[in-house]
Amino acid sequence: MGGATFRAGETNYFGPWAPKGGQRKDRFVGLKFVIDGQIHFGWARFNVRIRTPRKGGLEAVLTGYAYETDVNEPIKTGQTSGPESAETRPGTLGQLALGAAGR
């Protein structure tokens, strides 16, 4: 995701989710996982804040997710409705880890 270093009074941010200032909203991660031996696809959306390790380091807050309930079918990143989408709802990483059984 990214990181930050602090040298000579200056903070430097690095990584794809680390702009100057160290904050990004609505960053997506694609998911591929197995439910009952079958492959499913989904996405997770995060807000990310990157600070120097002394100030807490990386913070990523899960702000949404969705997955396709049909086996081996793709889902567009950010898709929340339509004929080929899964139900979306605010969630936690724990709920995401439960997969279909947690619905």
C-alpha positions as CSV (number, residue, x, y, z in Angstrom):
1,M,0.0,0.0,0.0
2,G,2.7,2.5,1.0
3,G,4.7,3.9,3.7
4,A,6.3,7.1,5.1
5,T,9.7,8.1,6.3
6,F,10.7,11.1,8.3
7,R,14.2,12.5,7.7
8,A,15.7,16.0,8.4
9,G,12.3,17.4,9.3
10,E,10.6,16.2,6.1
11,T,8.0,13.4,5.6
12,N,8.4,11.4,2.4
13,Y,5.5,9.2,1.2
14,F,6.0,6.2,-1.1
15,G,3.8,3.5,-2.7
16,P,0.8,3.5,-4.9
17,W,-1.6,4.6,-2.2
18,A,0.6,7.2,-0.7
19,P,0.2,10.7,-2.2
20,K,1.7,13.7,-0.7
21,G,-0.1,14.1,2.6
22,G,-0.5,10.4,3.0
23,Q,-4.3,10.0,2.6
24,R,-6.4,8.3,0.0
25,K,-10.1,7.5,-0.1
26,D,-11.9,4.8,-2.1
27,R,-8.9,2.5,-2.9
28,F,-9.9,-0.9,-4.1
29,V,-8.5,-4.4,-3.8
30,G,-9.6,-7.3,-6.0
31,L,-10.5,-10.5,-4.3
32,K,-10.4,-14.1,-5.3
33,F,-11.5,-16.7,-2.7
34,V,-13.0,-20.1,-2.2
35,I,-16.5,-20.9,-0.8
36,D,-17.3,-24.6,-0.4
37,G,-14.5,-25.5,-2.8
38,Q,-15.7,-23.0,-5.5
39,I,-13.9,-19.9,-6.7
40,H,-15.6,-16.5,-6.2
41,F,-14.5,-12.9,-7.1
42,G,-15.1,-9.7,-5.2
43,W,-13.7,-6.4,-4.2
44,A,-13.0,-4.5,-1.0
45,R,-12.9,-0.7,-0.7
46,F,-10.6,1.1,1.8
47,N,-9.7,4.6,3.0
48,V,-6.0,4.7,3.7
49,R,-3.9,7.0,5.9
50,I,-0.2,6.7,6.0
51,R,1.9,8.2,8.7
52,T,5.4,7.8,9.9
53,P,5.9,4.8,12.2
54,R,6.3,7.1,15.2
55,K,2.8,8.5,14.5
56,G,1.1,5.1,14.0
57,G,2.2,3.9,10.6
58,L,-0.4,2.6,8.1
59,E,-4.2,2.7,8.8
60,A,-6.6,1.1,6.4
61,V,-10.3,1.3,7.1
62,L,-12.6,-1.1,5.2
63,T,-15.5,1.0,3.9
64,G,-17.3,-1.5,1.7
65,Y,-17.1,-4.8,-0.1
66,A,-19.0,-7.0,-2.6
67,Y,-18.6,-10.4,-4.1
68,E,-20.2,-12.4,-6.8
69,T,-22.4,-15.2,-5.5
70,D,-22.2,-17.1,-8.8
71,V,-19.2,-19.4,-9.1
72,N,-16.3,-18.2,-11.2
73,E,-18.1,-15.0,-12.4
74,P,-16.4,-11.7,-12.4
75,I,-17.7,-8.5,-10.7
76,K,-16.7,-5.0,-11.7
77,T,-14.7,-3.1,-9.0
78,G,-17.2,-0.8,-7.2
79,Q,-20.2,-2.5,-8.7
80,T,-23.1,-2.5,-6.1
81,S,-26.2,-3.3,-8.2
82,G,-27.3,-4.7,-11.5
83,P,-27.9,-8.1,-13.0
84,E,-24.4,-9.4,-12.3
85,S,-23.7,-8.0,-8.8
86,A,-23.6,-9.3,-5.3
87,E,-25.3,-7.6,-2.3
88,T,-23.1,-4.9,-0.8
89,R,-23.3,-3.5,2.7
90,P,-20.9,-1.8,5.1
91,G,-18.9,-4.5,6.8
92,T,-15.9,-5.6,8.7
93,L,-12.9,-7.8,7.8
94,G,-14.4,-10.4,10.1
95,Q,-17.7,-10.4,8.1
96,L,-15.7,-10.5,4.8
97,A,-13.7,-13.5,6.1
98,L,-17.0,-15.4,6.8
99,G,-17.8,-15.4,3.1
100,A,-21.2,-16.7,1.9
101,A,-21.9,-18.4,5.3
102,G,-21.8,-15.0,7.0
103,R,-24.7,-13.6,5.0
